[in-house]
Amino acid sequence: MCSRKAIVFSAALVVAAFGAMAVPPGASPGPGIRYATDAYPGFDSEDEIIKPSRKEPRWFSWFNGPKRDTASEQLAYAAELEAAESWRDARKAYDALVRQWPTSPEAPKAQKAVADILLSRELDYEAAFKEYRYLVDFYSSQCDYDAAVDTLYKTAELMRDEGKTVLFFRFDNTVDVRRAYEAVVLRAPGAKFAPRAMLTIAQLREDEDRPETAVTVYENLRNLHPGTAEAAEALYREAKARMVVLHRCEYNRERVRDTIDFMRLALASGKLGSERRGEVEGYLAEAKSLVEEEAYKSARFYDSRTRTKRSAISAYQRFLDEYPASDRAAEVRRRLFELQEEAK
């Protein structure tokens, strides 16, 4: 496990790079931006995930409120506390400024400071994510939006890493982490990291044992970001997830046919390596065998005392027309010959 000092250093690097890093274009909101859950099937749709409530002054303002009379004075006071490494007191002072003077020029600076302290000093990644999200949602035009959402994404990554092991105990924070990634994608659909974030969301859906929803996210990722390495990876993972769904659900001819069509598409894409191609070919053969087996059972259904020989003959002939190379073809031909002889 990494030492606390190493973790602090890593988180500090994220904050230090907040304004200086080169971020990809397309993250900032603009004309035609996609910012709705209905544009991203497979994402959660709770309103709280999309936009948090605006901060308001706390109760007992004499205790929790600002300690100075103006926003500029409060910002300077909070900065002094931060310089003295009184992280918790500094964070509370910055937060009090945002709550008391939300429309002041100092408010976006204070809000960013709240998030920075939580991320790099207090190492509370979930709380830091919420504060960065607040900065993006309420001060999008007053902050470096591209840098802010990039840090938002990196914080979601830290949330995921932190959730793996804490003091040798593993904690399941899958849902919270997935929703964090979804929030990032919804706020920066054109960012360079968006395909990778969507791939992670689909993976987390599988971790939640929701393969059918993972399929939806993988498919949307391929449609929104074709040609990316993530789209190629999504193609293979979607094939695996579709087979999980196929095995779990009762036989449904339409679902099986759709799976067959998808496997053919994946094989024709040229985006599978030799090993993965062989695996997907196996999926295709398995799906085709399910349809074939159901067709055979249907034909056998007509070959009974309660059915006419003509119906059975027609059913077997249809089976041979559809599946001439089936492993059951020889058996069906023998039975068909018997019925035809009996019908003479």
N, C-alpha and C positions, 0 to 999 in steps of 0.2 A: 504493500500500500504506500502511496506517496506521502511524504511528510506534510504537515500543515504548512510549513514554510514554503515548500514547493508549490502547493496549491495556491497560497496567497500570491506567490510570484506569477503563476500562470494567469490568475484572475486579474492581477494588476496589469499584465501585458495587454489583456483585452481592453481595459479601460484606457490605458495609455495610447492605444492605437485607435481609439474612438474617433478622433477628429483627423488623424494624420494618414490613415490607411487609404489606399486607392480602392474604392468600392465600385462595383460594376454599375453601369447605367441601367435605368429601368426600374429601380426600386422605389423611387419617389412617386407619390400619387400624382395623377394627371388625367387628361381626357381619356375616357374609355377604360380606366383602371378597373380591375375585377376586385370587388370588395364585398362579396356576398357568399354565404354558404351554399346557395343554390347553384353557384358556378363551380362548386367543388363537391360533387357527390362523394359520399364516404366520410365527409367531415362532420363533426358535431355542429348543431345549429343553435345551441343555447345563446340567448342574447348577451348574457354576462361574458361569454367567451369573446364576443365581437367587440364590445365596448364597455369598459368599467364605468362606475358612477363617478361623477366629479367630486373632488375632495371639498369638504366643508370644514369650518372651524370646529375644533373638538369641544366637548363639554369641559367645564372648569377651565376656561381659557386663562385664568390667572395662573394656572399651574402648567397647562399644556400649550398655551398660546405663545406668540412671539414675545421676546424680551426687550424689543426695541420698538420705537414709535413709527418707523417707516420701513419700507421694503429694502431700501438700499442699506440702511443701518443694520437691519436684521441679517442681510446677506453678509455684511462685513463681520458681524458677530459670529455667525455660523462658520465663516472661514477661519476665524481666530481659533475656534474650538477644534476645527479640523487640523489646523497647523499644530495644535498642541496634542494631536492624536487622541482627542476625546471623541472617538468615532460615534458612539451612540448619542451623546449630547449634540454633536454636530449634525447628525442625521435628523434628530428631532427638531433642531432649530431650522434647518432647511425646509423640513416638511411643514413646520408652522408657518413659514413664509408663504409657501404655495397655498396653504389653506386660507390664510388671512388676506393675501393680495394676489389672487389667481391670475389677474389680467395685467399685472405689472411686468415691466421688462426683465425684472430679476427672477420672476417665477420659473421660466424655462431653465435658467441656470441652476436654480435651487433644486428643481425636480431632477435634473440630470445628476446633481451632486448626491441626492438621496439614493438614486440607483447605483451610482459608482461606489459609494461607501458599502452598501449591502453586498455588492458583487466582490469587490477587491479587499475589503477589510473585515466584514462580518461573515462573509462566505455563505450568506443565505441566498442561494441561487433562485429559489422559487419566489421569494419576496423581491429580489432584484429584478426578476423577469417582469413582475407585475408593475414595478415602478418604471422600467424602461417602456413597457407597453403604454403606461399612462402618458409618458413623455411623447410618444409617437401619436397617440390618439388626440391629446388635447393641445399639444404644441407643435404639430407637424410642420407648420410654416415658420416656426420660430427656432427650430433646431436644425442640425445637420441631419436631415431625414435618412439619407442613404447610410451614413455612419451609424445612426441610431438603430435602424433595423438590422444592420450587420451585427451589431453588438447584441441585439435581441436574439438573433439566431445563435450566436456563440454562447449566450447564456442558456438557451434551450439545450445546447449540446452539453454544457456543464451540468444541467439538471439531470440529463440522462446518465451521464457518467457517475454523478454523485449517488444516484438511485441504485447503482449496481451493488456496492458494498460500503457499509459504514460500520467501523469497529468490528469487522468480520461477520456482520449480520447483513443479510440481503433484504432490501425493501422493495416492494412492488409499487413503483410510482408510474406505471405505464400510462394510465389514463391522463394524469396531470401533464406528463411530458408530451404525450401525443397532442393534447389540446394546445400546449405551448407552441409546438411546431406548426399546428394548423393556424394559430393566431399570426405567426410570422409570415406564412405563405399568403394569408389573406391581406396582410398589410404590405407585402412586397412581392406580388406575383411575378414581376419581371426581373427580380434579382437573380444573380448568377447562382446563388445557393438554392433557389426554389426547387429545381428538380431533385436535388439531394434531400431536401427537407421532405418532399412528397414521398420519396422512396422510404425514408425513415418512418413516416406516418403509416404507410402500408405495412411495413414490418411490425410496427407496434400494434396495428390492428390484428395481425396474425398472433402476436404475443397475447392479445386479449381473447384469442380463440374465436375470431370473427373473420374467417377466410373469405366469406362471400363479400364482406365489406372491403377487405384488402384487395380483392379482384377489381372492385369498382375504382379504388384509388390508383392501382397499377394502370388500369385502362385509361383513366383520365390523365395520368402522368405521360403516357405514351402519346396521347392526342395533343396535349398542350406543349410538350417539349420533345417533338420527334427529332431524331438525329443525335440526341445526347447519349452519353455513356449510361446515364441513369435510365433512359428509355429502353436501351438494349437489356440492361439488367432487369428492369421491370417485366420485360417480355418473358424471360425465363421464370422469374418468380411467380408471375401470374399463371403460367402453365402449371406450376406445382400447386398453387393455391386452388386452381380450378379442379384439379384431381382430388384434393381434399374434400371440396364441396361435393363432387360427384360421388365419392365413396360414402359420404354421410347422409345424403338425401335419398329418398325413395326414387325408384326409376322414373325418369321423366324424359320422354323421347326428344322433346324440344331442347331440354338442357344438354342431353348427350350429343345431339346434332350440333348444337352451338359449340360444345367443347371440341368436337371433331373439326369443325371449321376453324376454330382458333388454333388448334395444334397444326393444322395445315398452313395457316398464315404464318405461324412462328417458324416453321421449317422452311417456308419459302422466303423468309425475310433475309436470310444470309447473316443473321446477327447472333447465331449460336455457334459456339465452338464445337469441335468434334465430340467431346464427351457429353456436353449438354444436348447436342443434336440427337445423339443416341438415346438419351433419357427421354426427350420429347417424342421421339419416334415410338418409344415404348408406351408413352401415354396415349398416343394416337391409336396404336394397335389395341390397347386396352379399351378405349372408348368405343372403337369400332366393334370390338367383340361383344360389348354390352348391347349395342343395337342389333347385332346379328343374333345374339342369344334370344333377345325379346322377339325378333321376327320368327325364329324357329319355334318358340313357345306358342306364338300366335297361330302358326301353321299347324302345329300339333293339336291345338284346340279344336280345329275343324275335323281332325281325324279321330272321331269317336262315334259310338253307336247312336248318339242323339243327332248327328249331323249327316248330311248326304255325302256320298262318295264324290259327287261333282264338286261340292264345296271344298273337300279335302284336296282333291286334285288341283283345283285352282289355287289354293293356298300354297301347296308345295311348289307349283310352277312359278308362282310369284317369288317365292324364296330363292329358287334357283336362278331366276332372272336377275335378282338383286345381288345374290351372293354366290356366284358360280364357283368361286375358289374357296368357299367355306370348308372347314374341316368336317362339317356335317353334310356336305354336298353328296358324298357317296351314299350315306345312309338315307338321305331324302330321295335320291334317284331310285334306290331299291324299293322304297315304300311307294313311290309314285308309280313305278312299273307294276307293282302288285295291285294297286287300286285301279289302274287303267285296264289290267287284265280282268279284274273282277267286274268292271263296268261293261265289258264287251257282251 
